[in-house]
Structures are given as structure tokens and as C-alpha cells.
């Protein structure tokens, strides 16, 4: 059994909130650079170049990449041989988010009630997902999610008879309906299978997978490649102003499901696709 003080979790999450909002992950930097070189539309290329300049300024001057610094989504993969000491783990996670957003001067975008919308003034509570895994390590992923793209996400409860073609239609429908509102070029996370809530969670998790890594399942890999090609053929383009770079990646996760269902979730993220990952 390995013991971890929850203060360590707080300290790391504080730093990760600041890191994710100021610095693009390496995989996103690389794919954006490639897209800029390959974009044929003059206006599309200009927008991609401006996005890269924005990233450079954000990192050098410690200005957030985007004014919407998002709602903090935290994935905790906890080794079953880990014991947390020093207080509540959930309180420690939210304290890390609070410190990250307050001390890092990040925009506070969370309201405590969805109808009576009083701002919590510290961007808490976070959205926290826990999973128990083998071992004595803790993997933390912090993914601030802006709502320009979050609002464009969809869940489709398809019938099994809709099959793979129905899945493709659902993905393309979600992206086409989003159009410029999701701040393209976007990253498209897709969850197929499970239940209503499971497919949505898989789509969210898919956004945290490096964009240069495909699914290990052959047909899913082919689907990722096909969907990226078709999305980029839509002509929406960077900023929704036309071009061949509407999406930078399509990441798809799958899971077992019921004989009577075929749930599909599409969680869209803007071009920054912010996430920071650490292992304790």
C-alpha cells in the first residue's frame, strides 16, 4: 500500500489548471503546425497562422490561450494500492482547481445553480471522474472545457439497425450543425456503445487521447480516418471561413452495449483542446 497526502493532489491540480490554460500540449502543437503547412485556402492558412501566433504570445506573456478558461474536468485514474491521507480527496481536487483559477488569474465561469446563476467566483466545483486501476500510481488529467464547443456536442440514441452508416451520419450531423460555433479547426471526440451516459463519458475521454494516436481496433481506426477526411471535405474550414482544415483529429472510443441500442455521443472541442496530464 502506498500513501499519498491529498495536499500533493491539490498542488498538482493547481499547477495543471494554469499549465493547460497557457500552453498547448505537444501533440496539438504538432498537428496544428502540419495543418497550417497543408491548408490551401489563403484565408484558412492566415487564420491558422494567427492561431499559432496567439499560442506563442500566450506562452511568452502568460496570457490564457482563450478568454474562456473553461469548466475544469478532472479524470482521476487511481491505483487500487493507493491510500489517500490528510482529508477528503474530492475536497483536495476542488481546492486545487480553486487555487489554480484564483492564483492563476483565470476567468471564473462556473455558477452554483443552473437556474439561479450565482457565480462561485473560483471556478469550482470541478467535474470529476474516478476510475480504479491496478497498481500504486495516480494519473491525473485536467481538461478545462470551454462551452462554445461544449454546447455543440450531441448524443444520438440510434437503433442497432442504423449500424455503422448511422454512426457516420450522426458524427457528420453534429459537426455540420456546429459549423463555426465550435471554433474550428476542432477535435472531435466520439463515444460509441455503452449507455446514454457512458457514450458521453467516452467521447469526453477521447478528447484527451493524443491526436496523433489512433484506436488500436482496426475498424475504429479506419472510421477515425474516414470521418476526418469527410469532415475536412465539408469546407467549413478554420474559423468557419472556408478551407480544408475543419478538424485536426477524430478520436473514437467504443464499449459493449445492449442488444436493443446503439448510443453515439459526439463531444466537440475547439482548436486548443486543452489538457494536462501528470502521474503521481
Secondary structure, DSSP 4 states (H G I P E B T S, - for coil): -EEEEHHHHHHHHHHHHHHHHHS--HHHHHHHHHHHHH--SHHHHHHHHHHHHHHHHHHHHT--SSS---EEEEEEEEETTEEEESS-HHHHHHHHHHHHHHHTT-----BSSSSS--B-SS-PSPEEEEEEESSS-EEEEEEEE-HHHHTT-EEEEE-GGGHHHHHHHHHHHHHHHHGGGG-SSEEEEEEEEE-HHHHHHHHHHHTTS-TT---SSHHHHHHHHHHHHHHHTS---GGGSSSS-SEEEEEEEEEEE-TT-EEEEEEEE-TT---EEEE-
